[in-house]
Amino acid sequence: MGIRKLRGVLTSRFVRQCVLLLLVVCLGAGSVYAGKVRTLGQRLDELKKIHGRFSFVVLGDIRSGGDTYSRLVKRAMEFKPDFVVNTGDMIFLPAPKLWAEFWQRSRPITVPYFLTVGNHDVDAFMGEDLYKKEVDLPGNELYYSFGVGDSLFVCLDSNIPGQEKKITDEQYKWLKGILSTPGYKHKFVFVHHPLYPEKGKGNYYEESMDKYPAERDRLEALLVESKVNMVFVGHEHLYLRKAVDGIIQIITGGGGAPLYVSDKDGGFHHFVLITVDGDTVTGKVVDISGKIRDAFTR
């Protein structure tokens, strides 16, 4: 890279971070959603009470989605899930006021709510610190796991500085250990950036985990070896389901952020409802009007 080009890249990044920081300061602090202060221990205790058949909702890419997100979570709670998992980008940029708005709009979710960190959630100076103040999650809060009966749930961080769009180093070692834990019949993984975005759909083909195919393929091999059932991702503002190496890969990025593909290509606001019943895992994709747009069994 030439000096002039390098200077331009550094300048653009510097300006972008300065603008984001200024917006964070201007947005300031907001009100606290009392529901989110329910302790981690209380939420995990609720999961321990689940026996036999259970269901959970997955959605992502809220991006301060306003009324759309509010309507989606109200619709989702009509299905009485046992808990909810978000695939990331809860807010547009890290600011207390936007977090307060997110928690306020999440009030209909009266069951345990688990978040996966997205690039918008930490994409500013001190954004990661603010994220940790706003959430109460297991482990280091940026990547963690929890169990429900004989099912394992793992949320990963694909936004670590210097390792964006990758799962490498200490996180990879941690993941390998967690996935080898005995006693789990089903395994579900959540991460913000897709492993397999689809060419011609969305904005991030060759700009997600597929940007680094060697690291992506190593991760996929670990997931296959560990007999992971499903991988849920966001980042692309659409719905897409495909099977890769026997693992169902689901992009669920229709939680309220602006859509940029046609309805037939998955450009509709939605959530995914997963039901685990013994050996069987079934899924339904529900749009904002309550219509079932896809159904599958694993």
Phi, psi and omega in degrees: 000130180290163182299317182296316180294318179299318180298321179295318179296313181297319180295316181296320178294319180296314180298317181299315180294322178295318179297316179298317180296319179297318178296320178301313181296317182293325181288327172064194183274153179234184180286157183262131175281112187300329183296333184283347183277359173303128191291158177302317180302320179295319180293318179293327176296324178297321180293327180295338181279351182280125178227138180075219185297137175209166179222156176214155180253141175236132174208167182195173180057068177280309178051047181056049189285006172060224185297330179299312178298317179302315180293322180295314183291326176296318178295317182299320182290343175296336180272359176054055177290158178278335175195172183229142175235133179254134182272010171112168187063058176290330184229168180280322175204157185291108177207136181307320182296320180289324174297318180299319178296317179300313181294322179298315180288345179272001184305325178297340180280102183260005178252169179306138184236122182244134185250146171249132186287132177250168184296324179291334182289336184232011188274063174186166179304127180066013181299322180294320178297319179295320178303314181293332176286329185276331184252162177223094188230165181294169174058226179270007176077336180271325167219139191194175178217161172206161181242148173226108184058235179259027178242138180252136179238130183231123176251127185250165180243107178260026182233018178297129181307128182086350180230025182302138179068024178220155168239101187223182172050228187299324180294320179297316178298317178299314181299317180301319179293316181297316183291341179272359179298126183286161172099001182253125180277324181237145180224129181235133182240139180233132177205149188288312185276133180294145170282325187225069171295160186251131180300133179090353178234121179088189186248356193238025173297130186064018176228016174244217180295338178290351175294334180237077189299326181296313179292321178298315182293326177295318177297314180300319179298321178293319179296320178294312180301325183272002177059047175290136180283308187216149174238127179248130181226173176229231175074308174277131184274071184193178172245135178207134176234133174210159176252130177231120181055035177083358179258129177285123179252121184238122170267118177234091183237035182247041185271002179145340178292159180303138178270147182225016171230167181289162179303318183292339177264012177100008182276070177217148180286137191196173166219165179247129178252118181249134177240129178250121182221094183066236181277352188256135174239123180240154181224146173228139176253120187245128179273180189294339178272354181097001180283136176281117184260345179198152176213145183203164179227141178238000000 
